[in-house]
């Protein structure tokens, strides 16, 4: 019984402090959805199946446009920080 309590305590305390995600600046801003006007405009015009993600490409931050609508063909587009 003591071993079970010890193992349970180790599991619970081993993960403490690791659930906080640190947001790194993207395009020299901390809130791109609020600070990048061109991104706001794209998102306002986006449809129900469209999405934007951020990634690192050749050492630079980029925004990737995607569409998961099964009824349309689309071209993937990658935008830099300036849109």
VMD Tcl script that draws the C-alpha trace (Angstrom):
set ca {
  {0.00 0.00 0.00}
  {2.82 2.42 0.83}
  {4.39 1.80 -2.57}
  {1.12 2.65 -4.35}
  {0.78 5.92 -2.46}
  {4.42 6.78 -3.18}
  {4.04 6.05 -6.92}
  {0.80 8.05 -7.09}
  {2.43 11.00 -5.33}
  {5.42 10.88 -7.69}
  {3.12 10.89 -10.72}
  {1.06 13.82 -9.44}
  {4.03 15.99 -8.48}
  {6.20 15.09 -11.47}
  {3.99 17.07 -13.86}
  {3.67 20.20 -11.72}
  {4.58 23.35 -13.62}
  {4.74 21.68 -17.04}
  {1.19 22.50 -18.13}
  {1.90 26.20 -18.72}
  {2.48 27.02 -22.40}
  {4.72 29.99 -23.05}
  {3.57 32.04 -26.00}
  {6.51 33.15 -28.10}
  {6.23 36.29 -30.22}
  {5.08 35.70 -33.78}
  {6.04 38.39 -36.30}
  {7.32 40.54 -33.42}
  {3.86 40.67 -31.81}
  {2.39 38.66 -28.94}
  {-1.21 38.65 -30.21}
  {-1.14 38.29 -34.01}
  {-4.93 37.98 -34.28}
  {-5.32 41.42 -32.73}
  {-2.21 43.19 -34.02}
  {-1.88 42.02 -37.63}
  {-4.58 43.85 -39.59}
  {-4.11 41.80 -42.77}
  {-4.64 38.57 -40.79}
  {-7.82 39.97 -39.23}
  {-9.14 40.80 -42.71}
  {-8.38 37.31 -44.04}
  {-10.07 35.65 -41.07}
  {-13.18 37.86 -41.39}
  {-13.50 36.80 -45.05}
  {-12.85 33.11 -44.31}
  {-15.54 30.52 -44.65}
  {-16.59 27.79 -42.30}
  {-13.96 25.27 -43.46}
  {-10.99 27.61 -43.83}
  {-8.21 27.90 -41.28}
  {-4.83 29.53 -40.68}
  {-1.87 28.05 -38.85}
  {1.57 29.37 -38.05}
  {4.81 27.53 -38.67}
  {8.51 28.10 -39.05}
  {9.77 27.90 -42.63}
  {13.46 28.39 -43.49}
  {13.98 30.19 -40.18}
  {11.05 32.60 -40.65}
  {7.56 32.61 -39.18}
  {4.85 32.08 -41.79}
  {1.08 31.67 -41.85}
  {-0.34 28.70 -43.71}
  {-3.83 28.86 -45.20}
  {-5.84 25.67 -45.46}
  {-9.34 24.55 -46.39}
  {-10.84 21.27 -45.22}
  {-14.07 21.48 -47.21}
  {-14.37 18.08 -48.92}
  {-16.32 19.55 -51.85}
  {-13.73 22.04 -53.13}
  {-10.23 21.98 -54.52}
  {-7.97 24.68 -53.18}
  {-4.41 25.86 -53.39}
  {-2.33 26.03 -50.22}
  {-0.97 29.50 -49.59}
  {1.83 30.57 -47.27}
  {2.01 34.19 -46.09}
  {4.91 35.97 -44.44}
  {4.50 38.41 -41.55}
  {3.60 41.23 -43.92}
  {0.75 39.27 -45.51}
}
mol new
graphics top color blue
foreach p $ca { graphics top sphere $p radius 0.5 }
foreach p [lrange $ca 0 end-1] q [lrange $ca 1 end] { graphics top cylinder $p $q radius 0.2 }
display resetview
